[in-house]
Structures are given as structure tokens and as C-alpha cells.
Amino acid sequence: MDATPPPLAPPGGNEKIWALLSHLSTFIGLPFLLPLVVYLAMKGDSAYVASNAREALNFHLSLLIYALCCIPLTFILIGVPLLLGIGLASLVLAIVAAIKASEGGCYRYPLTLRLVN
């Protein structure tokens, strides 16, 4: 499996805004809903927006799975630092991905399960 996303056409119009909103949906309070809606609405119109929204959706779904796995670990006290690390990583990586999307690229989040293709 290739680690780099396919080359995308240069974004135009509102495409960058939709890509940015997909990555920054955590700050808006819609971490799953917004990337899903953007992906479903734009997958036929813009490969750039669909690729960014798919990456954001996969990242948020992966974080949910990781957080759910950490909940039982809170009883042996290792889960609390892991949850804090997941929260901090989600904020930092979302900002990095938004910067990459504003430059016209698509950021591939590390340790992300590719659930949505």
C-alpha cells in the first residue's frame, strides 16, 4: 500500500474552505458529522475536498476507537495519560493537517485506520 496520497488537481473556489473545515471540525464540535457530510457531498465534485474529508473522517474514527480502548485502562491508571495524549495529538495533528490543506495538499494522519475509502 502506497503511503502517499494520489496527486490532486489544484483546489479552487471554496474547496480549500471545505477541506479546512473538515480537518478543524474538532474545534467546531462536529468531529464526525462535518467530515462525513463534506465527504458525501463533495466526493463526486472535487477529489481534493473528498480526499481531505476522508482523511479527517478516518482520523476522527480512529481516535474514537483508541479512546474507547483506553477507557478500561483508566482503572489501572495508564488510561488517563493515554487519553490526554490522544486529546493533545488530535488538536496538534488537526492544525498540521489544516495547514497542509491550506497549501493545496492532503495530510495523511499517522496511526490512522483507513476505514473509509
N, CA, C and O atoms as CSV, one atom per row, in Angstrom:
chain,resi,resn,atom,element,x,y,z
A,1,MET,N,N,0.840,-1.178,0.000
A,1,MET,CA,C,0.000,0.000,0.000
A,1,MET,C,C,0.885,1.241,0.000
A,1,MET,O,O,1.807,1.354,0.808
A,2,ASP,N,N,0.607,2.148,-0.889
A,2,ASP,CA,C,1.398,3.359,-1.029
A,2,ASP,C,C,1.073,4.330,0.101
A,2,ASP,O,O,-0.096,4.533,0.426
A,3,ALA,N,N,2.101,4.930,0.702
A,3,ALA,CA,C,1.902,5.831,1.843
A,3,ALA,C,C,1.552,7.249,1.410
A,3,ALA,O,O,1.115,8.050,2.237
A,4,THR,N,N,1.730,7.575,0.148
A,4,THR,CA,C,1.427,8.931,-0.299
A,4,THR,C,C,0.096,8.951,-1.030
A,4,THR,O,O,-0.215,8.040,-1.796
A,5,PRO,N,N,-0.692,10.002,-0.788
A,5,PRO,CA,C,-1.974,10.091,-1.492
A,5,PRO,C,C,-1.752,10.420,-2.959
A,5,PRO,O,O,-0.700,10.948,-3.318
A,6,PRO,N,N,-2.722,10.118,-3.813
A,6,PRO,CA,C,-2.567,10.421,-5.232
A,6,PRO,C,C,-2.512,11.931,-5.445
A,6,PRO,O,O,-3.087,12.688,-4.663
A,7,PRO,N,N,-1.823,12.375,-6.499
A,7,PRO,CA,C,-1.760,13.816,-6.757
A,7,PRO,C,C,-3.155,14.363,-7.055
A,7,PRO,O,O,-3.958,13.728,-7.739
A,8,LEU,N,N,-3.413,15.531,-6.536
A,8,LEU,CA,C,-4.729,16.145,-6.690
A,8,LEU,C,C,-4.637,17.379,-7.575
A,8,LEU,O,O,-3.590,18.018,-7.676
A,9,ALA,N,N,-5.757,17.699,-8.212
A,9,ALA,CA,C,-5.814,18.917,-9.007
A,9,ALA,C,C,-5.751,20.111,-8.064
A,9,ALA,O,O,-6.225,20.018,-6.932
A,10,PRO,N,N,-5.179,21.232,-8.501
A,10,PRO,CA,C,-5.112,22.409,-7.624
A,10,PRO,C,C,-6.514,22.851,-7.208
A,10,PRO,O,O,-7.414,22.958,-8.042
A,11,PRO,N,N,-6.689,23.107,-5.910
A,11,PRO,CA,C,-8.021,23.486,-5.436
A,11,PRO,C,C,-8.400,24.888,-5.879
A,11,PRO,O,O,-7.543,25.755,-6.051
A,12,GLY,N,N,-9.675,25.091,-6.058
A,12,GLY,CA,C,-10.155,26.404,-6.447
A,12,GLY,C,C,-11.467,26.716,-5.757
A,12,GLY,O,O,-12.146,25.818,-5.258
A,13,GLY,N,N,-11.820,27.981,-5.730
A,13,GLY,CA,C,-13.094,28.387,-5.143
A,13,GLY,C,C,-13.176,28.087,-3.664
A,13,GLY,O,O,-12.286,28.455,-2.898
A,14,ASN,N,N,-14.239,27.421,-3.263
A,14,ASN,CA,C,-14.469,27.109,-1.861
A,14,ASN,C,C,-13.877,25.770,-1.437
A,14,ASN,O,O,-14.096,25.335,-0.307
A,15,GLU,N,N,-13.146,25.121,-2.306
A,15,GLU,CA,C,-12.610,23.805,-1.990
A,15,GLU,C,C,-11.677,23.835,-0.785
A,15,GLU,O,O,-11.730,22.943,0.062
A,16,LYS,N,N,-10.827,24.847,-0.702
A,16,LYS,CA,C,-9.916,24.947,0.440
A,16,LYS,C,C,-10.686,25.138,1.738
A,16,LYS,O,O,-10.306,24.593,2.773
A,17,ILE,N,N,-11.753,25.899,1.688
A,17,ILE,CA,C,-12.552,26.148,2.898
A,17,ILE,C,C,-13.176,24.845,3.389
A,17,ILE,O,O,-13.147,24.561,4.587
A,18,TRP,N,N,-13.740,24.051,2.481
A,18,TRP,CA,C,-14.347,22.790,2.873
A,18,TRP,C,C,-13.307,21.823,3.423
A,18,TRP,O,O,-13.572,21.103,4.385
A,19,ALA,N,N,-12.126,21.804,2.817
A,19,ALA,CA,C,-11.056,20.934,3.303
A,19,ALA,C,C,-10.603,21.377,4.698
A,19,ALA,O,O,-10.398,20.544,5.581
A,20,LEU,N,N,-10.449,22.684,4.891
A,20,LEU,CA,C,-10.055,23.199,6.204
A,20,LEU,C,C,-11.109,22.877,7.261
A,20,LEU,O,O,-10.768,22.454,8.366
A,21,LEU,N,N,-12.368,23.073,6.935
A,21,LEU,CA,C,-13.438,22.778,7.893
A,21,LEU,C,C,-13.474,21.299,8.262
A,21,LEU,O,O,-13.786,20.950,9.401
A,22,SER,N,N,-13.160,20.444,7.317
A,22,SER,CA,C,-13.132,19.012,7.612
A,22,SER,C,C,-12.074,18.688,8.667
A,22,SER,O,O,-12.327,17.926,9.599
A,23,HIS,N,N,-10.896,19.273,8.507
A,23,HIS,CA,C,-9.812,18.999,9.453
A,23,HIS,C,C,-10.041,19.687,10.795
A,23,HIS,O,O,-9.689,19.139,11.840
A,24,LEU,N,N,-10.621,20.866,10.774
A,24,LEU,CA,C,-10.816,21.634,12.008
A,24,LEU,C,C,-12.178,21.382,12.641
A,24,LEU,O,O,-12.607,22.151,13.501
A,25,SER,N,N,-12.852,20.337,12.238
A,25,SER,CA,C,-14.189,20.055,12.763
A,25,SER,C,C,-14.180,19.762,14.262
A,25,SER,O,O,-15.206,19.925,14.922
A,26,THR,N,N,-13.054,19.340,14.805
A,26,THR,CA,C,-12.962,19.117,16.247
A,26,THR,C,C,-13.159,20.423,17.005
A,26,THR,O,O,-13.813,20.450,18.048
A,27,PHE,N,N,-12.600,21.494,16.484
A,27,PHE,CA,C,-12.711,22.792,17.146
A,27,PHE,C,C,-14.130,23.355,17.033
A,27,PHE,O,O,-14.553,24.151,17.872
A,28,ILE,N,N,-14.848,22.949,16.016
A,28,ILE,CA,C,-16.223,23.406,15.817
A,28,ILE,C,C,-17.184,22.585,16.678
A,28,ILE,O,O,-18.269,23.055,17.019
A,29,GLY,N,N,-16.789,21.370,17.026
A,29,GLY,CA,C,-17.625,20.499,17.835
A,29,GLY,C,C,-18.349,19.424,17.044
A,29,GLY,O,O,-19.251,18.772,17.570
A,30,LEU,N,N,-17.970,19.230,15.791
A,30,LEU,CA,C,-18.604,18.218,14.935
A,30,LEU,C,C,-17.551,17.295,14.321
A,30,LEU,O,O,-17.416,17.250,13.099
A,31,PRO,N,N,-16.798,16.552,15.155
A,31,PRO,CA,C,-15.662,15.800,14.609
A,31,PRO,C,C,-16.013,14.671,13.656
A,31,PRO,O,O,-15.179,14.305,12.829
A,32,PHE,N,N,-17.212,14.101,13.734
A,32,PHE,CA,C,-17.577,13.025,12.816
A,32,PHE,C,C,-18.549,13.499,11.744
A,32,PHE,O,O,-18.443,13.131,10.574
A,33,LEU,N,N,-19.476,14.306,12.165
A,33,LEU,CA,C,-20.562,14.705,11.277
A,33,LEU,C,C,-20.083,15.582,10.120
A,33,LEU,O,O,-20.427,15.321,8.967
A,34,LEU,N,N,-19.309,16.599,10.408
A,34,LEU,CA,C,-18.890,17.526,9.353
A,34,LEU,C,C,-18.028,16.858,8.281
A,34,LEU,O,O,-18.322,17.027,7.097
A,35,PRO,N,N,-16.971,16.103,8.636
A,35,PRO,CA,C,-16.212,15.444,7.564
A,35,PRO,C,C,-17.041,14.443,6.765
A,35,PRO,O,O,-16.841,14.290,5.560
A,36,LEU,N,N,-17.978,13.758,7.439
A,36,LEU,CA,C,-18.824,12.801,6.734
A,36,LEU,C,C,-19.726,13.502,5.726
A,36,LEU,O,O,-19.848,13.056,4.585
A,37,VAL,N,N,-20.352,14.585,6.136
A,37,VAL,CA,C,-21.241,15.325,5.238
A,37,VAL,C,C,-20.444,15.919,4.076
A,37,VAL,O,O,-20.878,15.848,2.927
A,38,VAL,N,N,-19.290,16.499,4.369
A,38,VAL,CA,C,-18.461,17.084,3.309
A,38,VAL,C,C,-18.004,15.996,2.342
A,38,VAL,O,O,-18.027,16.195,1.128
A,39,TYR,N,N,-17.588,14.851,2.874
A,39,TYR,CA,C,-17.138,13.761,2.007
A,39,TYR,C,C,-18.264,13.274,1.093
A,39,TYR,O,O,-18.071,13.128,-0.114
A,40,LEU,N,N,-19.427,13.027,1.670
A,40,LEU,CA,C,-20.541,12.529,0.866
A,40,LEU,C,C,-21.034,13.554,-0.146
A,40,LEU,O,O,-21.445,13.189,-1.248
A,41,ALA,N,N,-20.998,14.831,0.216
A,41,ALA,CA,C,-21.486,15.874,-0.678
A,41,ALA,C,C,-20.503,16.201,-1.792
A,41,ALA,O,O,-20.916,16.548,-2.898
A,42,MET,N,N,-19.216,16.096,-1.515
A,42,MET,CA,C,-18.223,16.575,-2.471
A,42,MET,C,C,-17.433,15.475,-3.178
A,42,MET,O,O,-16.587,15.784,-4.017
A,43,LYS,N,N,-17.682,14.194,-2.865
A,43,LYS,CA,C,-16.851,13.150,-3.459
A,43,LYS,C,C,-16.996,13.057,-4.970
A,43,LYS,O,O,-16.080,12.588,-5.645
A,44,GLY,N,N,-18.115,13.488,-5.510
A,44,GLY,CA,C,-18.285,13.474,-6.952
A,44,GLY,C,C,-17.824,14.752,-7.618
A,44,GLY,O,O,-17.601,14.769,-8.828
A,45,ASP,N,N,-17.676,15.824,-6.855
A,45,ASP,CA,C,-17.333,17.125,-7.425
A,45,ASP,C,C,-15.847,17.457,-7.342
A,45,ASP,O,O,-15.280,18.009,-8.285
A,46,SER,N,N,-15.212,17.123,-6.213
A,46,SER,CA,C,-13.838,17.550,-6.001
A,46,SER,C,C,-13.036,16.448,-5.325
A,46,SER,O,O,-13.317,16.076,-4.185
A,47,ALA,N,N,-12.047,15.931,-6.024
A,47,ALA,CA,C,-11.183,14.902,-5.447
A,47,ALA,C,C,-10.363,15.473,-4.296
A,47,ALA,O,O,-10.062,14.761,-3.338
A,48,TYR,N,N,-9.999,16.749,-4.379
A,48,TYR,CA,C,-9.227,17.412,-3.326
A,48,TYR,C,C,-10.011,17.462,-2.027
A,48,TYR,O,O,-9.492,17.074,-0.980
A,49,VAL,N,N,-11.246,17.929,-2.073
A,49,VAL,CA,C,-12.078,18.036,-0.870
A,49,VAL,C,C,-12.419,16.646,-0.346
A,49,VAL,O,O,-12.372,16.414,0.862
A,50,ALA,N,N,-12.759,15.730,-1.229
A,50,ALA,CA,C,-13.116,14.374,-0.803
A,50,ALA,C,C,-11.942,13.689,-0.121
A,50,ALA,O,O,-12.123,12.995,0.879
A,51,SER,N,N,-10.748,13.877,-0.652
A,51,SER,CA,C,-9.569,13.261,-0.057
A,51,SER,C,C,-9.300,13.817,1.332
A,51,SER,O,O,-9.015,13.057,2.258
A,52,ASN,N,N,-9.388,15.121,1.487
A,52,ASN,CA,C,-9.163,15.741,2.797
A,52,ASN,C,C,-10.257,15.349,3.783
A,52,ASN,O,O,-9.959,15.054,4.941
A,53,ALA,N,N,-11.499,15.339,3.354
A,53,ALA,CA,C,-12.597,14.969,4.250
A,53,ALA,C,C,-12.494,13.500,4.657
A,53,ALA,O,O,-12.771,13.157,5.807
A,54,ARG,N,N,-12.100,12.637,3.729
A,54,ARG,CA,C,-11.932,11.214,4.036
A,54,ARG,C,C,-10.824,11.016,5.066
A,54,ARG,O,O,-10.978,10.230,6.001
A,55,GLU,N,N,-9.712,11.720,4.898
A,55,GLU,CA,C,-8.620,11.620,5.868
A,55,GLU,C,C,-9.063,12.095,7.245
A,55,GLU,O,O,-8.754,11.457,8.251
A,56,ALA,N,N,-9.787,13.214,7.298
A,56,ALA,CA,C,-10.266,13.738,8.579
A,56,ALA,C,C,-11.246,12.763,9.227
A,56,ALA,O,O,-11.182,12.528,10.434
A,57,LEU,N,N,-12.141,12.203,8.443
A,57,LEU,CA,C,-13.118,11.252,8.976
A,57,LEU,C,C,-12.425,9.994,9.500
A,57,LEU,O,O,-12.748,9.521,10.589
A,58,ASN,N,N,-11.489,9.455,8.744
A,58,ASN,CA,C,-10.736,8.289,9.200
A,58,ASN,C,C,-9.974,8.593,10.493
A,58,ASN,O,O,-9.908,7.755,11.391
A,59,PHE,N,N,-9.405,9.783,10.579
A,59,PHE,CA,C,-8.653,10.174,11.775
A,59,PHE,C,C,-9.574,10.244,12.990
A,59,PHE,O,O,-9.240,9.721,14.053
A,60,HIS,N,N,-10.720,10.882,12.838
A,60,HIS,CA,C,-11.643,11.020,13.967
A,60,HIS,C,C,-12.223,9.672,14.387
A,60,HIS,O,O,-12.407,9.427,15.580
A,61,LEU,N,N,-12.507,8.808,13.440
A,61,LEU,CA,C,-12.981,7.467,13.783
A,61,LEU,C,C,-11.895,6.668,14.502
A,61,LEU,O,O,-12.180,5.935,15.450
A,62,SER,N,N,-10.660,6.812,14.052
A,62,SER,CA,C,-9.544,6.126,14.715
A,62,SER,C,C,-9.370,6.632,16.142
A,62,SER,O,O,-9.139,5.841,17.056
A,63,LEU,N,N,-9.477,7.933,16.336
A,63,LEU,CA,C,-9.359,8.484,17.687
A,63,LEU,C,C,-10.456,7.956,18.595
A,63,LEU,O,O,-10.210,7.674,19.767
A,64,LEU,N,N,-11.655,7.821,18.068
A,64,LEU,CA,C,-12.752,7.283,18.858
A,64,LEU,C,C,-12.450,5.848,19.289
A,64,LEU,O,O,-12.666,5.487,20.445
A,65,ILE,N,N,-11.957,5.044,18.373
A,65,ILE,CA,C,-11.613,3.656,18.693
A,65,ILE,C,C,-10.501,3.607,19.738
A,65,ILE,O,O,-10.575,2.828,20.688
A,66,TYR,N,N,-9.466,4.441,19.564
A,66,TYR,CA,C,-8.363,4.465,20.526
A,66,TYR,C,C,-8.841,4.917,21.899
A,66,TYR,O,O,-8.416,4.362,22.912
A,67,ALA,N,N,-9.712,5.910,21.946
A,67,ALA,CA,C,-10.230,6.400,23.227
A,67,ALA,C,C,-11.077,5.330,23.915
A,67,ALA,O,O,-10.986,5.150,25.129
A,68,LEU,N,N,-11.895,4.625,23.145
A,68,LEU,CA,C,-12.698,3.559,23.729
A,68,LEU,C,C,-11.821,2.431,24.289
A,68,LEU,O,O,-12.167,1.806,25.291
A,69,CYS,N,N,-10.705,2.186,23.645
A,69,CYS,CA,C,-9.775,1.169,24.150
A,69,CYS,C,C,-9.069,1.639,25.419
A,69,CYS,O,O,-8.662,0.811,26.235
A,70,CYS,N,N,-8.920,2.924,25.598
A,70,CYS,CA,C,-8.245,3.473,26.774
A,70,CYS,C,C,-9.141,3.534,28.002
A,70,CYS,O,O,-8.643,3.590,29.127
A,71,ILE,N,N,-10.446,3.525,27.805
A,71,ILE,CA,C,-11.360,3.658,28.944
A,71,ILE,C,C,-11.160,2.541,29.977
A,71,ILE,O,O,-11.080,2.846,31.167
A,72,PRO,N,N,-11.076,1.263,29.581
A,72,PRO,CA,C,-10.825,0.235,30.612
A,72,PRO,C,C,-9.456,0.394,31.284
A,72,PRO,O,O,-9.267,-0.022,32.427
A,73,LEU,N,N,-8.513,0.995,30.570
A,73,LEU,CA,C,-7.177,1.171,31.136
A,73,LEU,C,C,-7.126,2.263,32.200
A,73,LEU,O,O,-6.137,2.372,32.925
A,74,THR,N,N,-8.174,3.067,32.303
A,74,THR,CA,C,-8.179,4.095,33.345
A,74,THR,C,C,-8.240,3.474,34.736
A,74,THR,O,O,-7.847,4.114,35.712
A,75,PHE,N,N,-8.727,2.229,34.845
A,75,PHE,CA,C,-8.798,1.570,36.142
A,75,PHE,C,C,-7.417,1.172,36.655
A,75,PHE,O,O,-7.239,0.986,37.859
A,76,ILE,N,N,-6.451,1.040,35.775
A,76,ILE,CA,C,-5.081,0.764,36.218
A,76,ILE,C,C,-4.194,1.988,36.006
A,76,ILE,O,O,-2.967,1.881,35.990
A,77,LEU,N,N,-4.815,3.136,35.847
A,77,LEU,CA,C,-4.192,4.465,35.817
A,77,LEU,C,C,-3.349,4.771,34.589
A,77,LEU,O,O,-2.872,5.899,34.466
A,78,ILE,N,N,-3.142,3.844,33.687
A,78,ILE,CA,C,-2.394,4.154,32.463
A,78,ILE,C,C,-3.300,4.811,31.423
A,78,ILE,O,O,-2.814,5.492,30.521
A,79,GLY,N,N,-4.604,4.611,31.543
A,79,GLY,CA,C,-5.545,5.146,30.570
A,79,GLY,C,C,-5.651,6.657,30.587
A,79,GLY,O,O,-5.877,7.270,29.544
A,80,VAL,N,N,-5.492,7.274,31.761
A,80,VAL,CA,C,-5.624,8.735,31.855
A,80,VAL,C,C,-4.543,9.441,31.041
A,80,VAL,O,O,-4.876,10.322,30.248
A,81,PRO,N,N,-3.248,9.091,31.201
A,81,PRO,CA,C,-2.239,9.750,30.352
A,81,PRO,C,C,-2.414,9.437,28.872
A,81,PRO,O,O,-2.143,10.279,28.015
A,82,LEU,N,N,-2.866,8.229,28.577
A,82,LEU,CA,C,-3.100,7.885,27.174
A,82,LEU,C,C,-4.229,8.728,26.583
A,82,LEU,O,O,-4.118,9.206,25.454
A,83,LEU,N,N,-5.306,8.912,27.334
A,83,LEU,CA,C,-6.410,9.756,26.852
A,83,LEU,C,C,-5.967,11.204,26.681
A,83,LEU,O,O,-6.358,11.862,25.717
A,84,LEU,N,N,-5.164,11.697,27.599
A,84,LEU,CA,C,-4.637,13.060,27.460
A,84,LEU,C,C,-3.744,13.176,26.222
A,84,LEU,O,O,-3.793,14.173,25.503
A,85,GLY,N,N,-2.936,12.155,25.986
A,85,GLY,CA,C,-2.078,12.146,24.797
A,85,GLY,C,C,-2.891,12.105,23.509
A,85,GLY,O,O,-2.554,12.777,22.535
A,86,ILE,N,N,-3.952,11.324,23.507
A,86,ILE,CA,C,-4.832,11.253,22.337
A,86,ILE,C,C,-5.484,12.608,22.092
A,86,ILE,O,O,-5.567,13.062,20.951
A,87,GLY,N,N,-5.945,13.255,23.160
A,87,GLY,CA,C,-6.572,14.572,23.022
A,87,GLY,C,C,-5.611,15.614,22.494
A,87,GLY,O,O,-5.960,16.393,21.607
A,88,LEU,N,N,-4.395,15.636,23.035
A,88,LEU,CA,C,-3.395,16.597,22.575
A,88,LEU,C,C,-2.987,16.327,21.130
A,88,LEU,O,O,-2.848,17.255,20.333
A,89,ALA,N,N,-2.796,15.053,20.800
A,89,ALA,CA,C,-2.425,14.698,19.424
A,89,ALA,C,C,-3.522,15.079,18.443
A,89,ALA,O,O,-3.232,15.508,17.327
A,90,SER,N,N,-4.782,14.927,18.846
A,90,SER,CA,C,-5.873,15.275,17.934
A,90,SER,C,C,-5.877,16.759,17.615
A,90,SER,O,O,-6.144,17.149,16.478
A,91,LEU,N,N,-5.584,17.590,18.603
A,91,LEU,CA,C,-5.559,19.037,18.365
A,91,LEU,C,C,-4.371,19.444,17.495
A,91,LEU,O,O,-4.520,20.208,16.541
A,92,VAL,N,N,-3.200,18.927,17.833
A,92,VAL,CA,C,-1.987,19.300,17.089
A,92,VAL,C,C,-2.052,18.797,15.650
A,92,VAL,O,O,-1.759,19.543,14.716
A,93,LEU,N,N,-2.434,17.538,15.472
A,93,LEU,CA,C,-2.466,16.979,14.120
A,93,LEU,C,C,-3.552,17.608,13.254
A,93,LEU,O,O,-3.387,17.722,12.039
A,94,ALA,N,N,-4.664,18.019,13.871
A,94,ALA,CA,C,-5.703,18.711,13.097
A,94,ALA,C,C,-5.182,20.044,12.572
A,94,ALA,O,O,-5.484,20.427,11.442
A,95,ILE,N,N,-4.407,20.748,13.379
A,95,ILE,CA,C,-3.836,22.022,12.936
A,95,ILE,C,C,-2.817,21.796,11.821
A,95,ILE,O,O,-2.796,22.533,10.835
A,96,VAL,N,N,-1.977,20.779,11.979
A,96,VAL,CA,C,-0.985,20.462,10.938
A,96,VAL,C,C,-1.686,20.103,9.630
A,96,VAL,O,O,-1.273,20.542,8.557
A,97,ALA,N,N,-2.746,19.306,9.724
A,97,ALA,CA,C,-3.491,18.902,8.523
A,97,ALA,C,C,-4.173,20.105,7.878
A,97,ALA,O,O,-4.231,20.193,6.651
A,98,ALA,N,N,-4.689,21.031,8.685
A,98,ALA,CA,C,-5.327,22.231,8.133
A,98,ALA,C,C,-4.315,23.104,7.404
A,98,ALA,O,O,-4.623,23.676,6.358
A,99,ILE,N,N,-3.126,23.207,7.946
A,99,ILE,CA,C,-2.073,23.987,7.273
A,99,ILE,C,C,-1.715,23.342,5.939
A,99,ILE,O,O,-1.569,24.029,4.928
A,100,LYS,N,N,-1.574,22.020,5.943
A,100,LYS,CA,C,-1.257,21.307,4.700
A,100,LYS,C,C,-2.382,21.472,3.676
A,100,LYS,O,O,-2.117,21.643,2.486
A,101,ALA,N,N,-3.645,21.422,4.137
A,101,ALA,CA,C,-4.786,21.589,3.229
A,101,ALA,C,C,-4.844,23.009,2.683
A,101,ALA,O,O,-5.233,23.213,1.533
A,102,SER,N,N,-4.465,23.990,3.491
A,102,SER,CA,C,-4.477,25.375,3.006
A,102,SER,C,C,-3.413,25.615,1.949
A,102,SER,O,O,-3.514,26.554,1.160
A,103,GLU,N,N,-2.396,24.766,1.934
A,103,GLU,CA,C,-1.347,24.853,0.912
A,103,GLU,C,C,-1.706,24.065,-0.342
A,103,GLU,O,O,-0.943,24.054,-1.307
A,104,GLY,N,N,-2.862,23.405,-0.333
A,104,GLY,CA,C,-3.308,22.665,-1.512
A,104,GLY,C,C,-2.983,21.186,-1.491
A,104,GLY,O,O,-3.137,20.506,-2.505
A,105,GLY,N,N,-2.533,20.669,-0.344
A,105,GLY,CA,C,-2.182,19.259,-0.251
A,105,GLY,C,C,-3.178,18.484,0.581
A,105,GLY,O,O,-4.226,18.993,0.977
A,106,CYS,N,N,-2.824,17.246,0.832
A,106,CYS,CA,C,-3.646,16.379,1.679
A,106,CYS,C,C,-2.729,15.696,2.681
A,106,CYS,O,O,-1.808,14.977,2.294
A,107,TYR,N,N,-2.973,15.917,3.952
A,107,TYR,CA,C,-2.150,15.364,5.022
A,107,TYR,C,C,-2.635,13.967,5.379
A,107,TYR,O,O,-3.830,13.752,5.579
A,108,ARG,N,N,-1.719,13.028,5.458
A,108,ARG,CA,C,-2.045,11.665,5.894
A,108,ARG,C,C,-1.703,11.560,7.374
A,108,ARG,O,O,-0.532,11.571,7.754
A,109,TYR,N,N,-2.731,11.460,8.200
A,109,TYR,CA,C,-2.526,11.370,9.642
A,109,TYR,C,C,-1.779,10.087,9.996
A,109,TYR,O,O,-2.035,9.035,9.409
A,110,PRO,N,N,-0.850,10.170,10.961
A,110,PRO,CA,C,-0.162,8.942,11.382
A,110,PRO,C,C,-1.072,8.079,12.253
A,110,PRO,O,O,-1.976,8.591,12.912
A,111,LEU,N,N,-0.833,6.787,12.253
A,111,LEU,CA,C,-1.546,5.805,13.080
A,111,LEU,C,C,-3.064,5.844,12.871
A,111,LEU,O,O,-3.832,5.616,13.806
A,112,THR,N,N,-3.481,6.130,11.651
A,112,THR,CA,C,-4.896,6.221,11.350
A,112,THR,C,C,-5.354,4.956,10.638
A,112,THR,O,O,-4.715,4.486,9.696
A,113,LEU,N,N,-6.465,4.420,11.106
A,113,LEU,CA,C,-7.077,3.271,10.437
A,113,LEU,C,C,-7.833,3.780,9.217
A,113,LEU,O,O,-8.616,4.724,9.323
A,114,ARG,N,N,-7.611,3.177,8.084
A,114,ARG,CA,C,-8.271,3.594,6.844
A,114,ARG,C,C,-9.595,2.845,6.726
A,114,ARG,O,O,-9.685,1.841,6.021
A,115,LEU,N,N,-10.608,3.332,7.413
A,115,LEU,CA,C,-11.910,2.685,7.438
A,115,LEU,C,C,-12.793,3.128,6.277
A,115,LEU,O,O,-13.551,2.325,5.733
A,116,VAL,N,N,-12.701,4.385,5.900
A,116,VAL,CA,C,-13.489,4.939,4.800
A,116,VAL,C,C,-12.571,5.071,3.595
A,116,VAL,O,O,-11.531,5.725,3.667
A,117,ASN,N,N,-12.958,4.449,2.492
A,117,ASN,CA,C,-12.114,4.509,1.280
A,117,ASN,C,C,-12.727,5.360,0.246
A,117,ASN,O,O,-12.161,5.524,-0.834
